[in-house]
């Protein structure tokens, strides 16, 4: 069994949900400003390229997006069959 913690595309999805609810489009850059986190953190998370995630930054991001950490951090389990 191969497992992986993924963040790929999650910020984009959450920003889309927020736009649907509020009618306001928020860019990743604006989200970073609102959350008080570096914009590079947002872009790395959304691209699935974040190697380390600071829990305080994650908490700030969740507060700004009105979501839970599991909405951003997704545990993907892929089962590999042995031949």
C-alpha positions, 0 to 999 in steps of 0.5 A, a space after each residue: 500500500 502506498 500512501 501520500 499526504 496531498 494538498 494539490 489543488 485544495 486551495 483552488 477548490 476552497 477558494 472556488 467554494 468561498 466564491 460560490 458562497 460569497 460572490 467574491 473572488 479572492 486570489 491566492 495572493 489576497 488570501 495570503 494577505 488576509 491569512 497573514 502567511 507568505 504567498 509562496 506558502 499558498 502557491 506551494 500548498 496548492 501545487 502540492 510542492 510543500 515539503 513542510 507545513 507550519 501548523 501556525 500558518 495552516 491554522 491561519 489559513 484555515 481561519 481565513 478560509 473558514 475550513 478545517 485542516 483536513 479540507 487542505 491536507 488530504 490523505 491519499 491511500 493507493 493500493 499497489 498490487 504485487 505481481 
